[in-house]
Amino acid sequence: MNDRLHQQRTTQRALAFLLAASVYELYNGSRQLVVDHSFGDGYFCHFTDYQPLSSAELKQISQQMQP
């Protein structure tokens, strides 16, 4: 595996972990995020309850992921 591909996969995994941690903190464990499988250059994710996110919820998650 070349260095660029390794770096890309490491970054993707780190961001998936950050996303999962942010969701856990926001929902206090009441909703569970599933990082299911890779899809192109990203990951397919869903909640176990399969309920879609509102724009406001997506914004909250995005803000939670910021340093």
N, CA, C and O of each residue as an XYZ file, in Angstrom:
268
protein
N       0.857     -1.172      0.000
C       0.000      0.000      0.000
C       0.905      1.238      0.000
O       1.857      1.332      0.775
N       0.584      2.173     -0.882
C       1.420      3.364     -0.920
C       1.073      4.303      0.233
O       0.024      4.174      0.864
N       1.968      5.241      0.490
C       1.802      6.142      1.633
C       0.546      7.012      1.524
O      -0.123      7.268      2.525
N       0.233      7.459      0.324
C      -0.944      8.321      0.138
C      -2.231      7.560      0.469
O      -3.103      8.092      1.155
N      -2.353      6.352     -0.001
C      -3.533      5.544      0.277
C      -3.631      5.224      1.768
O      -4.716      5.276      2.347
N      -2.520      4.899      2.373
C      -2.501      4.625      3.809
C      -2.947      5.859      4.597
O      -3.737      5.748      5.535
N      -2.449      7.012      4.221
C      -2.816      8.259      4.898
C      -4.304      8.549      4.716
O      -4.969      8.978      5.659
N      -4.832      8.319      3.514
C      -6.245      8.552      3.247
C      -7.117      7.633      4.105
O      -8.101      8.087      4.688
N      -6.773      6.372      4.187
C      -7.557      5.426      4.993
C      -7.479      5.755      6.479
O      -8.469      5.622      7.198
N      -6.316      6.179      6.935
C      -6.166      6.569      8.334
C      -7.038      7.773      8.651
O      -7.690      7.816      9.695
N      -7.052      8.744      7.757
C      -7.878      9.935      7.944
C      -9.359      9.574      7.945
O     -10.112     10.084      8.775
N      -9.791      8.708      7.035
C     -11.188      8.285      6.987
C     -11.601      7.592      8.279
O     -12.683      7.849      8.807
N     -10.755      6.728      8.779
C     -11.078      6.015     10.030
C     -11.155      6.977     11.206
O     -12.037      6.855     12.056
N     -10.238      7.928     11.256
C     -10.239      8.911     12.341
C     -11.502      9.760     12.299
O     -12.094     10.038     13.343
N     -11.922     10.176     11.108
C     -13.135     10.981     10.981
C     -14.384     10.170     11.308
O     -15.330     10.704     11.887
N     -14.402      8.897     10.947
C     -15.529      8.036     11.302
C     -15.626      7.892     12.823
O     -16.723      7.902     13.381
N     -14.486      7.760     13.484
C     -14.474      7.677     14.947
C     -14.960      8.989     15.556
O     -15.751      8.979     16.499
N     -14.493     10.112     15.025
C     -14.916     11.425     15.522
C     -16.420     11.612     15.328
O     -17.094     12.145     16.210
N     -16.946     11.184     14.196
C     -18.383     11.256     13.944
C     -19.147     10.421     14.971
O     -20.117     10.898     15.559
N     -18.722      9.196     15.185
C     -19.395      8.307     16.146
C     -19.340      8.874     17.563
O     -20.332      8.822     18.291
N     -18.198      9.410     17.952
C     -18.060      9.991     19.288
C     -18.944     11.226     19.436
O     -19.542     11.436     20.491
N     -19.029     12.036     18.399
C     -19.860     13.247     18.440
C     -21.338     12.884     18.561
O     -22.073     13.505     19.328
N     -21.767     11.886     17.807
C     -23.162     11.432     17.887
C     -23.452     10.886     19.281
O     -24.502     11.170     19.858
N     -22.534     10.112     19.815
C     -22.730      9.551     21.156
C     -22.878     10.664     22.190
O     -23.759     10.601     23.047
N     -22.029     11.672     22.116
C     -22.091     12.788     23.070
C     -23.384     13.581     22.924
O     -23.990     13.963     23.926
N     -23.813     13.833     21.697
C     -25.027     14.617     21.476
C     -26.284     13.893     21.925
O     -27.191     14.503     22.492
N     -26.336     12.601     21.674
C     -27.544     11.833     21.967
C     -27.442     11.022     23.255
O     -28.352     10.259     23.579
N     -26.354     11.178     23.986
C     -26.159     10.473     25.259
C     -26.413      8.972     25.141
O     -26.922      8.345     26.070
N     -26.054      8.406     23.996
C     -26.216      6.978     23.790
C     -27.628      6.547     23.425
O     -27.873      5.353     23.254
N     -28.573      7.493     23.297
C     -29.956      7.113     22.987
C     -30.154      6.747     21.514
O     -31.111      6.054     21.167
N     -29.253      7.211     20.654
C     -29.263      6.798     19.245
C     -27.899      6.216     18.937
O     -26.874      6.730     19.385
N     -27.898      5.147     18.173
C     -26.639      4.492     17.833
C     -26.362      4.631     16.350
O     -27.200      4.315     15.506
N     -25.165      5.113     16.056
C     -24.717      5.268     14.684
C     -23.984      3.999     14.255
O     -23.167      3.457     14.998
N     -24.286      3.543     13.061
C     -23.598      2.385     12.491
C     -22.761      2.873     11.318
O     -23.292      3.436     10.360
N     -21.456      2.656     11.394
C     -20.568      2.911     10.265
C     -20.480      1.575      9.555
O     -19.740      0.681      9.966
N     -21.245      1.453      8.485
C     -21.499      0.145      7.900
C     -20.375     -0.357      6.993
O     -19.780     -1.396      7.277
N     -20.080      0.349      5.926
C     -19.049     -0.108      5.003
C     -18.540      1.055      4.177
O     -19.166      2.113      4.111
N     -17.407      0.846      3.554
C     -16.861      1.901      2.705
C     -17.692      2.002      1.433
O     -18.248      1.015      0.949
N     -17.760      3.210      0.910
C     -18.550      3.478     -0.280
C     -17.812      4.533     -1.086
O     -17.904      5.723     -0.784
N     -17.089      4.112     -2.097
C     -16.264      5.058     -2.856
C     -15.156      5.596     -1.965
O     -14.352      4.831     -1.431
N     -15.115      6.897     -1.809
C     -14.107      7.526     -0.956
C     -14.620      7.807      0.449
O     -13.961      8.515      1.210
N     -15.763      7.277      0.803
C     -16.339      7.554      2.116
C     -16.925      6.297      2.737
O     -16.600      5.175      2.349
N     -17.800      6.518      3.715
C     -18.450      5.416      4.421
C     -19.952      5.572      4.359
O     -20.465      6.690      4.311
N     -20.657      4.460      4.358
C     -22.102      4.457      4.470
C     -22.427      4.339      5.943
O     -22.016      3.382      6.599
N     -23.163      5.306      6.468
C     -23.526      5.323      7.887
C     -25.039      5.451      8.020
O     -25.704      6.032      7.163
N     -25.565      4.902      9.099
C     -26.989      5.069      9.399
C     -27.187      4.870     10.892
O     -26.321      4.336     11.585
N     -28.334      5.307     11.368
C     -28.704      5.066     12.758
C     -29.452      3.748     12.845
O     -30.096      3.333     11.882
N     -29.372      3.095     13.982
C     -30.045      1.806     14.138
C     -31.556      1.945     14.036
O     -32.241      0.974     13.716
N     -32.096      3.146     14.305
C     -33.539      3.350     14.179
C     -33.940      3.786     12.757
O     -35.125      3.951     12.468
N     -32.966      3.967     11.893
C     -33.164      4.333     10.484
C     -33.941      5.636     10.292
O     -34.472      5.880      9.208
N     -34.014      6.466     11.317
C     -34.686      7.758     11.192
C     -33.723      8.759     10.551
O     -32.558      8.834     10.942
N     -34.200      9.525      9.572
C     -33.314     10.496      8.925
C     -33.000     11.667      9.853
O     -33.739     11.956     10.794
N     -31.894     12.324      9.564
C     -31.503     13.504     10.327
C     -32.165     14.741      9.745
O     -32.324     14.860      8.530
N     -32.544     15.649     10.611
C     -33.016     16.956     10.140
C     -31.791     17.814      9.837
O     -30.670     17.463     10.206
N     -32.006     18.910      9.181
C     -30.905     19.843      8.895
C     -30.300     20.365     10.187
O     -29.085     20.531     10.291
N     -31.148     20.620     11.165
C     -30.668     21.129     12.460
C     -29.799     20.089     13.168
O     -28.768     20.431     13.747
N     -30.213     18.820     13.122
C     -29.426     17.758     13.758
C     -28.082     17.590     13.062
O     -27.054     17.416     13.716
N     -28.094     17.643     11.750
C     -26.851     17.533     10.997
C     -25.900     18.673     11.347
O     -24.692     18.468     11.469
N     -26.443     19.856     11.505
C     -25.628     21.017     11.891
C     -25.051     20.824     13.290
O     -23.888     21.152     13.525
N     -25.842     20.301     14.217
C     -25.352     20.039     15.574
C     -24.209     19.051     15.572
O     -23.213     19.249     16.268
N     -24.339     17.995     14.803
C     -23.286     16.984     14.725
C     -22.022     17.604     14.136
O     -20.917     17.386     14.634
N     -22.200     18.365     13.085
C     -21.050     19.028     12.450
C     -20.339     19.952     13.426
O     -19.109     19.963     13.486
N     -21.095     20.720     14.184
C     -20.505     21.622     15.185
C     -19.818     20.838     16.298
O     -18.771     21.256     16.794
N     -20.390     19.718     16.689
C     -19.795     18.878     17.744
C     -18.447     18.325     17.302
O     -17.563     18.106     18.130
N     -18.288     18.102     16.019
C     -17.045     17.532     15.501
C     -15.921     18.561     15.403
O     -14.759     18.192     15.231
N     -16.253     19.839     15.512
C     -15.240     20.892     15.403
C     -14.397     20.963     16.686
O     -14.887     20.678     17.779
N     -13.130     21.345     16.533
C     -12.271     21.453     17.733
C     -12.685     22.587     18.644
O     -12.063     22.802     19.684
